[in-house]
Every structure is written in C-alpha cells, then in structure tokens.
Amino acid sequence: MNFSLMLISLAVLFFFLLFGAIHLGRYLGKSHGDTEEDSGRVGAAAIEASVFALLGLLVAFTFSGAAQRMAERRNLIVEEVNAVGTAWLRVDLVNASDQPQLRAQFRQYVDERINYLQHVADFERRDQIANTIAAIQKDLWATSMQAATRSTPAFAASYASAVNEMFDVATSLTVAQKVHPPTVTYLFLCFLALVCGCFVGLNLANTKQGSLIHQLLYALVMTTALYIIVDFEFPRIGTIRIDQGDALLIAQRQAMNDPVGGR
C-alpha cells in the first residue's frame, strides 16, 4: 500500500470538505438572513471565538506532540547505533573461541534491525520481522550467557550489560514507533476544522463576492497544518522522513567487517 499517495489523497479530500463546509455556512447564513445588527450577533461571536480558540489550541498541542515524538524516535535510532557499536566492541572481552559465533549472530541481528526499520511502514511485514528479531535476540542472549561462563567475570559482566542495553534500546524504539494519539483525536480535530469552516461561511454570507480568496486560504492553511501533523506522526510515509537515520545503523553494520546482508 502506498501510504504517501493515500495521505495526499486524504489531504485533497479534506481540502474540498473544508471548502464545502464554508459554502454550507454561507448558504445557512443567507437562508436565515443574519445581519450585523442582529441582537444575537454578539453572543454568536463569542461562541465562534471559543470554537476557533479551541481549534487553535488543539492544533498547537497535536503539532507539538507529533514533532516531539518524531524527535524522540530519531534520538532512539542514534542510541541504538551507539548501543550496537558498544556491544560489538565488547565481544572482544569474552572467551576467544566464542567470538566468531557471537559476531555472526550480531551481524544477523543488525541485518534484521535494518530490515525492520526499512519496512516499518508496512505494518504486517514489520511484525513478521519483529518476530524474527525476537528469535535472534533469544539465541544471541543464550550464546552470550554460555560465553560469559567461560570468560573473566568482570569482562563477562561488562559484555552482558552492553548486550542488554542494545536489546532495551531496540525495544524502546519499536514501542515508540507504535505510540500515536487515539484516532478520535484526529477525527475531532477534523470535525472542529469543518465547524470553523461553517462559521467562516456564516461570516461571509452577506458579502457580495463571498471573498473566495479567504475561503481558499482557510481551507489550504488548515489542510496543510493537519497534513504536517500526520506527517510528523508517521515520518516514514510522507514528505517529512527520518529514513536518513537508518544510514547510521547501516554504516555501523558495514563496520562489522561484513557487507550488509552477508552471512
């Protein structure tokens, strides 16, 4: 499934929905014959101001939260690369006869981690890869514990700690990539934007030309804002991406004296 195309299609659809909401508001305003002298206009203006303020507040919080989560995921990728590099170096601390098998398992593990990151937008595929990674982790840990029993205790403890840290960071990154606000948050945000579009139309009901440019600008600005929020929330399917962070892990894999995908 092409999520980028789907996201753009939804953005275009929402743009026309907003534009339609504005025209619905204009139609309702004209049919009720509202004028600026209406006694209830002051109260209506207060309601509109409250709704627009709520929309602005919700957009700000959602935008800020999405940007923060994207930054956290990028930082976790860097932490994972550092953890993998540290654990790889500490393989030298265990018994020499166990090192070849450990290094082969490390390469296999990092290969699958790269594979996972490159398919993280494919929800079904990434779960299959995650199961493979879990099996490799289990085997790598079992081999590490066997090697630790044949190594100097202090060195073995240092190595085991690095491997454990590597697994922990990978788990944190996997969880972080699945943490998103509830779907109802985005649905309510879209609903609120449409309601505000109706209010815009009501205020333009008595203008002769309907200020087409204002209608288009409102629809465009709100659609762009929501698109960027979703793009921040899912930074591997749209315009804003963190794929460049994967290059760090690939570079670390290449430093393991074996080409990526090799065995």
Contacts in CASP RR format, 6 or more apart in sequence:
PFRMAT RR
TARGET T0000
AUTHOR 0000-0000-0000
METHOD contacts of the structure
MODEL  1
MNFSLMLISLAVLFFFLLFGAIHLGRYLGKSHGDTEEDSGRVGAAAIEAS
VFALLGLLVAFTFSGAAQRMAERRNLIVEEVNAVGTAWLRVDLVNASDQP
QLRAQFRQYVDERINYLQHVADFERRDQIANTIAAIQKDLWATSMQAATR
STPAFAASYASAVNEMFDVATSLTVAQKVHPPTVTYLFLCFLALVCGCFV
GLNLANTKQGSLIHQLLYALVMTTALYIIVDFEFPRIGTIRIDQGDALLI
AQRQAMNDPVGGR
1 122 0 8 1.000
3 121 0 8 1.000
3 234 0 8 1.000
3 237 0 8 1.000
3 238 0 8 1.000
4 237 0 8 1.000
4 238 0 8 1.000
4 239 0 8 1.000
7 227 0 8 1.000
7 230 0 8 1.000
7 231 0 8 1.000
7 234 0 8 1.000
7 237 0 8 1.000
7 238 0 8 1.000
11 223 0 8 1.000
11 226 0 8 1.000
11 227 0 8 1.000
14 190 0 8 1.000
14 223 0 8 1.000
14 226 0 8 1.000
15 219 0 8 1.000
15 220 0 8 1.000
15 223 0 8 1.000
16 219 0 8 1.000
17 194 0 8 1.000
18 193 0 8 1.000
18 194 0 8 1.000
18 197 0 8 1.000
18 218 0 8 1.000
18 219 0 8 1.000
18 222 0 8 1.000
18 223 0 8 1.000
19 215 0 8 1.000
19 216 0 8 1.000
19 219 0 8 1.000
21 194 0 8 1.000
21 195 0 8 1.000
21 197 0 8 1.000
21 198 0 8 1.000
21 201 0 8 1.000
22 197 0 8 1.000
22 198 0 8 1.000
22 200 0 8 1.000
22 201 0 8 1.000
22 204 0 8 1.000
22 215 0 8 1.000
22 218 0 8 1.000
22 219 0 8 1.000
23 201 0 8 1.000
23 215 0 8 1.000
24 198 0 8 1.000
24 201 0 8 1.000
25 197 0 8 1.000
25 198 0 8 1.000
25 199 0 8 1.000
25 200 0 8 1.000
25 201 0 8 1.000
25 202 0 8 1.000
25 205 0 8 1.000
26 201 0 8 1.000
26 202 0 8 1.000
26 204 0 8 1.000
26 205 0 8 1.000
26 210 0 8 1.000
28 198 0 8 1.000
28 202 0 8 1.000
28 205 0 8 1.000
29 201 0 8 1.000
29 202 0 8 1.000
29 205 0 8 1.000
29 206 0 8 1.000
30 205 0 8 1.000
30 206 0 8 1.000
33 205 0 8 1.000
33 206 0 8 1.000
34 41 0 8 1.000
34 202 0 8 1.000
34 205 0 8 1.000
34 206 0 8 1.000
35 41 0 8 1.000
35 206 0 8 1.000
36 206 0 8 1.000
38 44 0 8 1.000
48 199 0 8 1.000
48 202 0 8 1.000
48 203 0 8 1.000
51 192 0 8 1.000
51 195 0 8 1.000
51 196 0 8 1.000
51 199 0 8 1.000
52 196 0 8 1.000
52 199 0 8 1.000
54 192 0 8 1.000
55 189 0 8 1.000
55 192 0 8 1.000
55 193 0 8 1.000
55 196 0 8 1.000
58 188 0 8 1.000
58 189 0 8 1.000
58 192 0 8 1.000
59 189 0 8 1.000
59 225 0 8 1.000
59 226 0 8 1.000
59 229 0 8 1.000
62 181 0 8 1.000
62 185 0 8 1.000
62 186 0 8 1.000
62 189 0 8 1.000
62 229 0 8 1.000
63 225 0 8 1.000
63 228 0 8 1.000
63 229 0 8 1.000
63 232 0 8 1.000
65 232 0 8 1.000
66 229 0 8 1.000
66 230 0 8 1.000
66 232 0 8 1.000
66 233 0 8 1.000
67 232 0 8 1.000
69 176 0 8 1.000
69 179 0 8 1.000
69 180 0 8 1.000
69 232 0 8 1.000
69 233 0 8 1.000
70 232 0 8 1.000
70 233 0 8 1.000
70 235 0 8 1.000
70 240 0 8 1.000
70 242 0 8 1.000
72 176 0 8 1.000
73 173 0 8 1.000
73 176 0 8 1.000
73 177 0 8 1.000
73 235 0 8 1.000
73 242 0 8 1.000
74 242 0 8 1.000
74 245 0 8 1.000
76 169 0 8 1.000
76 172 0 8 1.000
76 173 0 8 1.000
76 176 0 8 1.000
77 117 0 8 1.000
77 173 0 8 1.000
77 242 0 8 1.000
77 245 0 8 1.000
77 246 0 8 1.000
77 248 0 8 1.000
77 249 0 8 1.000
78 245 0 8 1.000
78 248 0 8 1.000
79 169 0 8 1.000
79 172 0 8 1.000
79 173 0 8 1.000
80 113 0 8 1.000
80 166 0 8 1.000
80 169 0 8 1.000
80 170 0 8 1.000
80 173 0 8 1.000
80 249 0 8 1.000
81 248 0 8 1.000
81 249 0 8 1.000
81 252 0 8 1.000
83 162 0 8 1.000
83 165 0 8 1.000
83 166 0 8 1.000
83 168 0 8 1.000
83 169 0 8 1.000
83 170 0 8 1.000
84 106 0 8 1.000
84 110 0 8 1.000
84 113 0 8 1.000
84 166 0 8 1.000
84 249 0 8 1.000
84 252 0 8 1.000
85 252 0 8 1.000
85 255 0 8 1.000
86 162 0 8 1.000
86 165 0 8 1.000
86 166 0 8 1.000
87 106 0 8 1.000
87 159 0 8 1.000
87 162 0 8 1.000
87 163 0 8 1.000
87 165 0 8 1.000
87 166 0 8 1.000
88 103 0 8 1.000
88 106 0 8 1.000
88 252 0 8 1.000
88 256 0 8 1.000
90 158 0 8 1.000
90 159 0 8 1.000
90 162 0 8 1.000
90 163 0 8 1.000
91 99 0 8 1.000
91 102 0 8 1.000
91 103 0 8 1.000
91 106 0 8 1.000
91 159 0 8 1.000
92 99 0 8 1.000
93 151 0 8 1.000
93 152 0 8 1.000
93 155 0 8 1.000
93 156 0 8 1.000
93 158 0 8 1.000
93 159 0 8 1.000
94 102 0 8 1.000
94 144 0 8 1.000
94 147 0 8 1.000
94 148 0 8 1.000
94 150 0 8 1.000
94 151 0 8 1.000
94 155 0 8 1.000
94 156 0 8 1.000
94 159 0 8 1.000
95 147 0 8 1.000
95 150 0 8 1.000
95 151 0 8 1.000
97 150 0 8 1.000
98 143 0 8 1.000
98 146 0 8 1.000
98 147 0 8 1.000
98 150 0 8 1.000
98 151 0 8 1.000
99 147 0 8 1.000
101 143 0 8 1.000
102 140 0 8 1.000
102 143 0 8 1.000
102 144 0 8 1.000
102 147 0 8 1.000
103 256 0 8 1.000
104 263 0 8 1.000
105 136 0 8 1.000
105 139 0 8 1.000
105 140 0 8 1.000
105 143 0 8 1.000
106 140 0 8 1.000
106 256 0 8 1.000
107 253 0 8 1.000
107 256 0 8 1.000
107 258 0 8 1.000
107 261 0 8 1.000
107 262 0 8 1.000
107 263 0 8 1.000
108 136 0 8 1.000
108 263 0 8 1.000
109 133 0 8 1.000
109 136 0 8 1.000
109 137 0 8 1.000
109 140 0 8 1.000
110 249 0 8 1.000
110 252 0 8 1.000
110 253 0 8 1.000
110 256 0 8 1.000
111 253 0 8 1.000
111 260 0 8 1.000
111 261 0 8 1.000
111 262 0 8 1.000
112 129 0 8 1.000
112 132 0 8 1.000
112 133 0 8 1.000
112 136 0 8 1.000
113 133 0 8 1.000
113 170 0 8 1.000
113 249 0 8 1.000
114 246 0 8 1.000
114 249 0 8 1.000
114 250 0 8 1.000
114 253 0 8 1.000
114 260 0 8 1.000
115 129 0 8 1.000
116 126 0 8 1.000
116 129 0 8 1.000
116 130 0 8 1.000
116 133 0 8 1.000
116 174 0 8 1.000
117 246 0 8 1.000
117 249 0 8 1.000
118 243 0 8 1.000
118 246 0 8 1.000
119 125 0 8 1.000
119 126 0 8 1.000
119 129 0 8 1.000
120 126 0 8 1.000
120 177 0 8 1.000
120 236 0 8 1.000
121 234 0 8 1.000
121 236 0 8 1.000
121 237 0 8 1.000
130 174 0 8 1.000
133 170 0 8 1.000
137 167 0 8 1.000
140 163 0 8 1.000
141 163 0 8 1.000
141 167 0 8 1.000
144 159 0 8 1.000
144 160 0 8 1.000
144 163 0 8 1.000
145 160 0 8 1.000
147 156 0 8 1.000
147 159 0 8 1.000
148 156 0 8 1.000
148 157 0 8 1.000
148 159 0 8 1.000
148 160 0 8 1.000
149 156 0 8 1.000
151 159 0 8 1.000
180 233 0 8 1.000
180 234 0 8 1.000
181 233 0 8 1.000
186 226 0 8 1.000
186 230 0 8 1.000
189 226 0 8 1.000
190 226 0 8 1.000
193 222 0 8 1.000
193 226 0 8 1.000
196 222 0 8 1.000
197 218 0 8 1.000
200 214 0 8 1.000
200 215 0 8 1.000
200 218 0 8 1.000
201 215 0 8 1.000
204 210 0 8 1.000
204 211 0 8 1.000
204 214 0 8 1.000
204 215 0 8 1.000
228 240 0 8 1.000
231 238 0 8 1.000
231 239 0 8 1.000
231 240 0 8 1.000
232 240 0 8 1.000
235 241 0 8 1.000
235 242 0 8 1.000
236 242 0 8 1.000
236 243 0 8 1.000
250 260 0 8 1.000
253 260 0 8 1.000
254 260 0 8 1.000
END
